[in-house]
Amino acid sequence: MLKSVQILVIKTVILSIIGATFTALFFKLKKKDFIFCIVISSLLIIAVLSLVYISYDIKAFDKPEYFGTLKAAPWLIGIWNKGLSQINELGQQLKDMSDGILAVFSKMDNIISTEKSMARVLHVSDIHNNPAAFDFMEQIIKNFNVDFVIDTGDITDYGTFLEDMVIKKLSQLPVDYVFVAGNHDSPKTLELLETIDNVTILNGEITTIKGISILGFSDPGSAAADIDSTSETDIMKLNLKIREKLYSLNQMPDILAVHNPKSTESISGLVPIILNGHVHKASLKEENNSLTINAGTTGAAGIRGIQCKGDTPYSAILLYFKKSENLEKPQLFAADIIKISNIKAGFQVERIFFEQEDVR
């Protein structure tokens, strides 16, 4: 490596002298000016190369380091050796387990299927560029006749190279996909999602699908491409913005979708159902006649989850709504919490039924 650098320096000096010679001949300079031109050009090249030599570390190529937008993702350095090789294997594993989940609930679904008018909504979140998550979702959508998906953000990790694969898989899903941005998403991510026909991005707007109205807000962190976490001040501002929006409506939406749970604190009681993500832990909590649901991480925290020693499960929550002339608005009456282990070859599904007065 050092020998190659020395050769490059010698070639550069020679080329600079040749260039200076041609310049002098072109302008027909006198002998004194001709020599002066060559000396000055040579000294300038030597000075520039000296500065580069002093500050340049050739050995740094042996131990690459990432800065800027990649400083929060050191796992990218070794991703070629580990993460990518596991994606196809995980995808097939998730498909097989989804079939097993369907078998477990084949009899219980007879209870669900008695509802003549029903909508099934799949809540996902925090995919973090994991293509295997879409195999997981695809099987749930197919086996459980899902009507549409609500994603509460962090679908990518700052535009890493897996993004094209994620976008392709998303466009192949056979249902509508409602998306609210998380703090890991960026303006570029949103631009790409806007090109997909089945995707609806919400940021202060309301969309209605299958008679279910959804109001969504993007995380403030998605407005920039940097990796800084959303500040507490920005979270408080978003909370106020959500409250102002809700109070301005003549009729409350059926679902409020926001990435960070902190952004919807103190809003329970205003909206029947609140969907969140961000914390990578699936949960359901009832408070003030509102049900707050967190899908956890449908991508098992992304490639980082694949490589870490702990078990971060793939998770999603399937919501069952019934609709009838006797109900003024769609009524949530059941939910399936679906988790698939990232390490163990197993899954966990919990079905919860809600009384009519539980969620209004």
C-alpha positions as CSV (number, residue, x, y, z in Angstrom):
1,M,0.0,0.0,0.0
2,L,2.8,2.5,0.9
3,K,4.7,1.7,-2.3
4,S,1.6,2.4,-4.3
5,V,1.2,5.8,-2.6
6,Q,4.8,6.7,-3.4
7,I,4.4,5.8,-7.0
8,L,1.2,8.0,-7.1
9,V,3.1,10.9,-5.6
10,I,5.9,10.7,-8.2
11,K,3.4,10.4,-11.1
12,T,1.5,13.4,-9.8
13,V,4.6,15.6,-9.6
14,I,5.8,14.6,-13.1
15,L,2.3,15.3,-14.6
16,S,2.3,18.8,-12.9
17,I,5.7,19.6,-14.4
18,I,4.5,18.5,-17.8
19,G,1.4,20.6,-17.4
20,A,3.3,23.6,-16.4
21,T,5.7,23.1,-19.4
22,F,2.8,23.0,-21.9
23,T,1.3,26.1,-20.3
24,A,4.6,28.0,-20.5
25,L,5.0,27.0,-24.2
26,F,1.4,28.0,-25.0
27,F,1.9,31.5,-23.6
28,K,5.4,31.7,-25.1
29,L,7.0,32.7,-21.8
30,K,10.6,33.8,-21.4
31,K,13.2,31.3,-20.0
32,K,13.1,33.0,-16.6
33,D,9.3,33.0,-16.4
34,F,9.2,29.4,-17.8
35,I,11.4,28.1,-14.9
36,F,9.4,30.1,-12.4
37,C,6.1,28.5,-13.6
38,I,7.5,25.0,-13.3
39,V,8.9,25.6,-9.8
40,I,5.7,27.2,-8.5
41,S,3.5,24.4,-9.8
42,S,5.7,21.7,-8.4
43,L,5.8,23.4,-5.0
44,L,2.0,23.7,-4.9
45,I,1.5,20.0,-5.8
46,I,4.1,18.9,-3.1
47,A,2.4,21.2,-0.5
48,V,-1.0,19.7,-1.2
49,L,0.3,16.1,-1.2
50,S,2.1,16.8,2.1
51,L,-1.1,18.0,3.8
52,V,-2.9,14.9,2.6
53,Y,0.0,12.6,3.8
54,I,0.0,14.1,7.3
55,S,-3.8,13.8,7.8
56,Y,-4.4,10.5,5.9
57,D,-4.4,7.2,7.7
58,I,-4.0,4.4,5.2
59,K,-4.4,1.7,7.9
60,A,-7.9,3.0,8.6
61,F,-9.2,0.9,5.7
62,D,-8.4,-2.2,7.8
63,K,-10.8,-1.0,10.5
64,P,-13.7,1.0,9.0
65,E,-15.6,3.4,11.2
66,Y,-18.9,5.1,10.4
67,F,-20.0,8.6,11.4
68,G,-22.9,10.9,10.8
69,T,-26.2,9.2,10.0
70,L,-24.7,5.8,10.7
71,K,-23.4,6.5,14.2
72,A,-26.4,4.9,15.7
73,A,-26.0,1.7,13.6
74,P,-22.6,0.1,14.3
75,W,-24.1,-3.2,13.4
76,L,-23.9,-2.3,9.7
77,I,-20.1,-3.0,9.8
78,G,-20.7,-6.7,10.2
79,I,-24.0,-7.1,8.5
80,W,-22.6,-8.8,5.4
81,N,-21.3,-11.7,7.4
82,K,-24.4,-12.3,9.5
83,G,-27.7,-10.5,9.1
84,L,-28.4,-10.9,5.4
85,S,-27.7,-14.6,5.3
86,Q,-30.5,-15.2,7.8
87,I,-33.3,-13.2,6.1
88,N,-34.5,-15.9,3.7
89,E,-34.4,-18.6,6.4
90,L,-36.3,-16.4,8.8
91,G,-38.9,-15.5,6.1
92,Q,-39.7,-19.2,5.5
93,Q,-39.8,-19.9,9.3
94,L,-42.3,-17.1,9.8
95,K,-44.5,-18.4,7.0
96,D,-44.6,-21.9,8.5
97,M,-45.4,-20.6,12.0
98,S,-48.2,-18.4,10.6
99,D,-49.8,-21.5,9.2
100,G,-49.5,-23.1,12.6
101,I,-51.1,-20.1,14.2
102,L,-54.1,-20.5,11.8
103,A,-54.4,-24.1,12.8
104,V,-54.4,-23.2,16.5
105,F,-57.4,-20.8,16.0
106,S,-59.3,-22.8,13.4
107,K,-62.0,-23.7,15.9
108,M,-62.0,-20.4,17.7
109,D,-62.5,-18.7,14.4
110,N,-65.9,-20.3,14.2
111,I,-66.9,-17.9,16.9
112,I,-65.5,-14.9,15.1
113,S,-67.0,-15.9,11.7
114,T,-70.5,-15.8,13.1
115,E,-70.3,-12.0,12.9
116,K,-72.0,-11.2,9.6
117,S,-70.4,-7.8,9.3
118,M,-66.8,-7.6,10.4
119,A,-63.5,-5.9,9.7
120,R,-60.1,-7.3,10.5
121,V,-57.3,-4.7,11.0
122,L,-53.6,-5.7,11.4
123,H,-51.6,-3.4,13.5
124,V,-47.8,-3.5,12.9
125,S,-45.0,-1.3,13.9
126,D,-41.2,-0.9,14.0
127,I,-40.2,-3.1,11.1
128,H,-36.8,-1.5,10.9
129,N,-35.9,-2.6,7.4
130,N,-36.4,-6.3,8.1
131,P,-37.8,-7.9,4.9
132,A,-38.7,-11.1,6.9
133,A,-41.4,-9.0,8.6
134,F,-43.3,-8.8,5.3
135,D,-43.4,-12.5,5.0
136,F,-44.9,-12.6,8.5
137,M,-47.5,-10.0,7.6
138,E,-48.3,-11.6,4.2
139,Q,-49.2,-14.9,5.9
140,I,-51.3,-13.2,8.5
141,I,-53.1,-11.2,5.9
142,K,-53.7,-14.3,3.7
143,N,-54.7,-16.7,6.5
144,F,-56.9,-14.4,8.6
145,N,-58.5,-12.4,5.7
146,V,-57.2,-9.1,6.9
147,D,-58.9,-6.0,5.4
148,F,-56.2,-3.5,5.9
149,V,-53.0,-2.7,7.8
150,I,-52.0,0.2,10.1
151,D,-48.3,0.7,10.6
152,T,-47.3,3.1,13.4
153,G,-43.8,3.9,12.1
154,D,-40.1,3.1,12.0
155,I,-40.5,1.0,8.8
156,T,-36.8,1.7,7.9
157,D,-33.5,2.6,9.5
158,Y,-32.3,5.9,7.9
159,G,-32.5,4.7,4.3
160,T,-30.0,1.8,4.6
161,F,-29.4,-0.4,1.6
162,L,-32.3,-2.9,2.5
163,E,-34.8,-0.1,1.8
164,D,-35.4,-1.1,-1.8
165,M,-36.2,-4.6,-0.8
166,V,-38.7,-3.4,1.9
167,I,-40.4,-1.1,-0.6
168,K,-40.8,-3.9,-3.1
169,K,-42.3,-6.3,-0.5
170,L,-44.7,-3.6,0.7
171,S,-46.0,-2.9,-2.8
172,Q,-46.9,-6.6,-3.1
173,L,-49.2,-6.7,-0.1
174,P,-52.8,-7.2,-1.3
175,V,-54.5,-4.8,1.1
176,D,-54.5,-1.1,1.9
177,Y,-51.6,0.0,4.1
178,V,-52.0,3.1,6.4
179,F,-48.7,4.5,7.6
180,V,-47.6,7.1,10.2
181,A,-43.9,7.9,10.3
182,G,-41.7,7.1,13.3
183,N,-38.5,8.8,14.5
184,H,-36.4,6.4,12.4
185,D,-38.1,7.3,9.2
186,S,-37.0,10.2,7.0
187,P,-38.4,12.5,4.3
188,K,-36.8,10.2,1.7
189,T,-38.6,7.3,3.2
190,L,-42.0,9.1,2.9
191,E,-41.2,10.1,-0.7
192,L,-40.7,6.4,-1.6
193,L,-43.8,5.3,0.2
194,E,-45.9,7.9,-1.6
195,T,-45.1,6.2,-4.9
196,I,-46.8,2.9,-3.7
197,D,-50.5,2.7,-4.7
198,N,-51.7,0.8,-1.7
199,V,-50.1,3.1,0.9
200,T,-51.8,6.0,2.6
201,I,-49.6,8.3,4.7
202,L,-51.3,10.2,7.5
203,N,-50.0,13.4,9.2
204,G,-52.9,15.2,10.7
205,E,-55.4,13.7,8.2
206,I,-58.2,11.2,8.6
207,T,-58.9,8.3,6.2
208,T,-61.8,5.8,6.4
209,I,-61.5,2.2,5.3
210,K,-64.2,-0.4,5.7
211,G,-66.2,2.1,7.7
212,I,-63.3,2.6,10.2
213,S,-61.9,6.1,10.5
214,I,-58.2,6.6,11.3
215,L,-56.5,9.8,12.3
216,G,-52.7,9.7,12.2
217,F,-49.7,11.9,13.0
218,S,-46.1,11.6,12.0
219,D,-43.4,11.6,14.6
220,P,-41.5,15.0,14.6
221,G,-38.2,13.1,14.2
222,S,-39.3,12.0,10.7
223,A,-39.1,15.6,9.4
224,A,-35.3,15.4,9.2
225,A,-32.8,12.9,7.9
226,D,-30.5,13.0,11.0
227,I,-30.5,10.4,13.7
228,D,-31.2,12.5,16.8
229,S,-34.1,11.2,19.0
230,T,-37.2,13.3,19.2
231,S,-36.9,15.8,21.9
232,E,-39.3,16.0,24.9
233,T,-40.3,19.5,23.7
234,D,-41.2,18.2,20.2
235,I,-43.2,15.4,21.9
236,M,-45.2,17.9,24.0
237,K,-45.8,20.0,21.0
238,L,-47.2,17.0,19.1
239,N,-49.4,16.1,22.0
240,L,-50.9,19.6,22.0
241,K,-51.3,19.4,18.2
242,I,-53.2,16.1,18.5
243,R,-55.5,17.5,21.2
244,E,-56.3,20.6,19.2
245,K,-57.1,18.5,16.2
246,L,-59.4,16.2,18.1
247,Y,-61.3,19.1,19.8
248,S,-61.8,20.7,16.3
249,L,-63.6,17.6,15.0
250,N,-67.4,17.2,15.0
251,Q,-66.9,13.4,15.4
252,M,-64.1,11.6,16.9
253,P,-62.2,9.0,14.8
254,D,-62.4,5.4,15.6
255,I,-58.6,5.0,15.8
256,L,-55.7,7.4,16.6
257,A,-52.3,6.2,15.3
258,V,-49.1,7.8,16.5
259,H,-45.6,6.3,16.8
260,N,-44.4,7.3,20.2
261,P,-46.7,6.5,23.2
262,K,-45.5,9.7,25.0
263,S,-47.1,11.7,22.2
264,T,-50.6,10.4,23.2
265,E,-50.3,10.6,26.9
266,S,-53.4,12.3,28.5
267,I,-55.4,11.7,25.4
268,S,-57.1,8.6,26.7
269,G,-60.9,9.1,27.0
270,L,-61.0,11.2,23.8
271,V,-60.6,8.4,21.2
272,P,-61.8,4.8,21.6
273,I,-58.6,3.2,20.3
274,I,-55.0,4.5,20.3
275,L,-52.3,2.7,18.4
276,N,-48.6,3.2,19.1
277,G,-45.1,1.6,18.5
278,H,-41.6,2.7,19.4
279,V,-41.0,0.7,22.6
280,H,-40.6,-2.7,20.9
281,K,-43.0,-4.4,23.4
282,A,-46.5,-5.5,22.5
283,S,-49.2,-4.5,25.0
284,L,-52.8,-3.5,25.5
285,K,-53.9,-1.1,28.2
286,E,-57.4,0.2,29.0
287,E,-57.8,3.7,30.5
288,N,-60.7,6.1,30.7
289,N,-62.7,4.1,28.2
290,S,-59.8,4.2,25.7
291,L,-57.8,1.2,24.7
292,T,-54.1,1.9,24.0
293,I,-52.5,-0.8,21.8
294,N,-48.8,-1.2,21.1
295,A,-47.8,-3.7,18.3
296,G,-44.3,-4.0,19.6
297,T,-41.9,-4.6,16.8
298,T,-43.1,-6.5,13.7
299,G,-39.5,-6.6,12.4
300,A,-38.0,-7.9,15.7
301,A,-36.0,-4.6,15.9
302,G,-34.5,-5.1,12.5
303,I,-31.1,-6.6,11.7
304,R,-30.0,-5.5,15.2
305,G,-32.6,-7.9,16.6
306,I,-31.3,-10.7,14.5
307,Q,-27.7,-10.2,15.7
308,C,-28.3,-9.4,19.4
309,K,-28.1,-12.2,22.0
310,G,-31.5,-11.4,23.6
311,D,-34.8,-12.6,22.1
312,T,-36.8,-9.7,20.6
313,P,-39.9,-11.4,19.1
314,Y,-41.7,-10.5,15.9
315,S,-45.0,-9.2,17.0
316,A,-48.3,-7.9,15.6
317,I,-51.8,-7.4,16.8
318,L,-54.9,-8.4,14.8
319,L,-58.0,-6.4,15.7
320,Y,-61.6,-7.6,15.0
321,F,-64.3,-5.0,14.6
322,K,-68.0,-5.7,14.2
323,K,-70.4,-3.4,12.4
324,S,-74.1,-3.4,12.3
325,E,-77.1,-1.1,12.1
326,N,-77.5,-1.3,15.8
327,L,-74.0,0.2,16.4
328,E,-73.4,3.8,15.7
329,K,-69.7,3.2,15.1
330,P,-67.6,0.0,14.5
331,Q,-67.0,-1.9,17.8
332,L,-63.8,-3.6,18.7
333,F,-64.7,-7.0,20.2
334,A,-61.5,-9.1,19.9
335,A,-57.8,-8.9,19.4
336,D,-55.0,-11.5,18.8
337,I,-51.6,-10.7,20.1
338,I,-49.2,-12.6,17.9
339,K,-45.5,-13.1,18.8
340,I,-42.9,-15.3,17.1
341,S,-39.6,-15.9,18.8
342,N,-36.5,-14.6,17.1
343,I,-34.4,-17.4,18.6
344,K,-36.7,-20.3,19.6
345,A,-38.7,-22.1,16.9
346,G,-42.0,-21.2,18.5
347,F,-44.9,-18.7,18.7
348,Q,-47.3,-17.3,21.2
349,V,-50.8,-16.1,20.4
350,E,-53.2,-14.6,22.9
351,R,-56.8,-13.8,22.0
352,I,-58.6,-11.2,24.1
353,F,-62.4,-10.5,23.9
354,F,-63.8,-7.2,24.9
355,E,-67.2,-6.5,26.3
356,Q,-69.2,-3.8,24.5
357,E,-68.7,-1.3,27.4
358,D,-64.9,-1.8,27.5
359,V,-64.2,0.2,24.5
360,R,-66.6,2.9,23.3
